[in-house]
Amino acid sequence: MTVESIENLKESPGLVVLSYVRSLVALPLVVLWTFGYGSAAILTLLLVPSNRVRDFIYRTWGKGCCALYGLDIEVRGAGNFPRPGTTGVIGLFNHSSNFDIPIVHTAINGSVRWGAKVELFKIPIFGSILKSMGVLPIARANREEVFKVYEQSIPRVQKGECFMLAPEGTRKDGQQIHPFKTGPFIFAIQAQAPIVPVVICGAWRVQSKGQILPCWGRWHHKIVVEVLPPIATAGLSLDQRPIVQDKAFRLMSDTFAALQREIH
């Protein structure tokens, strides 16, 4: 029996059945919320092209998505993330769920931007939403193009925007922190921006890779988001990238393992 099956036994059969109903009802509502609110956001940002407006849109969208599924999100170390419009940082998060982005926006009140695979920008309406919200197009198969996008985004970081990137590269199984890729660390050092690790524990059960319906078979979902102290990059050169990368990996791995022991 899997760990997930064992944990399902802790919930009453009635709640498990209700979770199926909620999953079926909430998914189209999330889609409508995303496309409807996103379309309104495009028009709003054409009239008021402000990062404060963009931050508000991100945060309210994320809270709406999480509220539809009743996610129980606990935030720790929120003060380690800079307030909107103050200091630009490169945030790192462990990526195990389609809900990582709304979870982060619910947990963190910051000027958070994202990177997304370039293929998503080709989806009608959704691609326009991504562009209007300042998302970075990441061509995973073209390393040089990725670094070019990062280099072009350095002025945005220096103006106070915070880019949240997945150093693991793509969604993983959520059972551990997987080896990091170099891109986010090169970006941070070139921008001379602090790195803020954000560890998410419990999100993979909401909607893991390959799972179509969120929260299927579970009514209660406890998620802990822990924001770790910044790792300075000021004055560092790319030769010191491996040291910074190893430090971030160890901090996030140790924190994730501790959270796993605590909430499971």
C-alpha positions, 0 to 999 in steps of 0.5 A: 500500500502506498503512503498516499493510500495509507493517509487516505485511510485517516479520512472518513469515507464521506469526506473521500466521496466529497473530495471526488465531487469537489474535484469534479466541480472545482476544476472547470471553475479554476479554468474559468477563473484563470482564463476569465480573470486573466483576460480581464487582467490583460485589459486592465494592464493595457490601461494601467501598466503597473507592477503593483496592479500585476502583483495584486492580480497574481495574488488574488488569482492564486488565493482564488485557486487555493480557496476553491480546493480549501487548501490549508497553507501554513507560511513560515519565514515570510519576512525573508521575502522582500516586500513588493517594490523593494529588492529584486531577488531570484527565488527558488522553489521545489516544483512538484505540483501544478498548484505550486504557483497559486500556493506561492502567491497565496503564501508570499506577498511579494512582486513574484514573477515566473518562468514557463516553458515556451510552448505554453505561450502558443496557447490562445488567450493563455499565451497572451495572459502569460506575456501580460503578466511578465512571465519569462519564456523558457526554451528548455531545449535551447540553453543559449536562448534561456541564458539570453532571456535571463540576461535581458531580465536583469534590469527588471530584477534591479527594479525590484521584480522577483523571479521565482524559478524551479532549479530542478528544471521541471515537476518532480515526484515531491518526495525529495529535492532533486539535483539542481540545474545551473541556470537560476544561479548564473542568472542570480550572480549576473544580476548580483541579486540575492537568492531566496530559497522557498521550500514547499512541502505537501503540494504534490498531493494536490495535483502531481505530475500526470494527475488530472483532477486536483485533490482527488480522494483527499479532502484535507490538504496540509501544505507548509511553505517555508521561506529561507534566509537570502543567500547573497551573491553581491561581489560573486563571480560565475566561478563561485556558482558551484558553491552557491548552488551547493549551499542552496541545494543543501539548505532546501534539501535539509528543510524539506526533509525536516518538513516531511518528518513533521507533517507526515 
